[in-house]
Amino acid sequence: MSRGEKLNLDLGASWGDGWSLEEEKDAKVVKLLTPTEHRLVFRKEKRKGKIVTLIGPFCLSEESVQSTLSTLKKSLACGGAYKESWMEFQGDIAPKVREQLEKLGFRFKK
């Protein structure tokens, strides 16, 4: 292949032969819930020797999750992140987080 030529990767099939791009069938459909419909659980994990408190699963829109997360991080004075429908907070702060989330209207499993 000389310089300046594009590589042609056609394998002999054309789009007119019934080939088409299929959309992703395994896309997760998440039903958005109000805070009172949530049933959140706590988990503790150790990561690199430090304790991380996980709370979730959350079924909220991305904007409301980020605003809730920033509100909690400011009120608790700790770091945190939102990953795969779970909020992660640095430290063993489950009782404090529970109190703050109950003020926002969230519910927990017993």
Secondary structure, DSSP 8 states (H G I E B T S, - for coil): --TT-------S--GGGT------TT--------GGG--BEEEEEEETTEEEEEEE-----HHHHHHHHHHHHHHHT--EEEETTEEEEESS-HHHHHHHHHHTT--B--
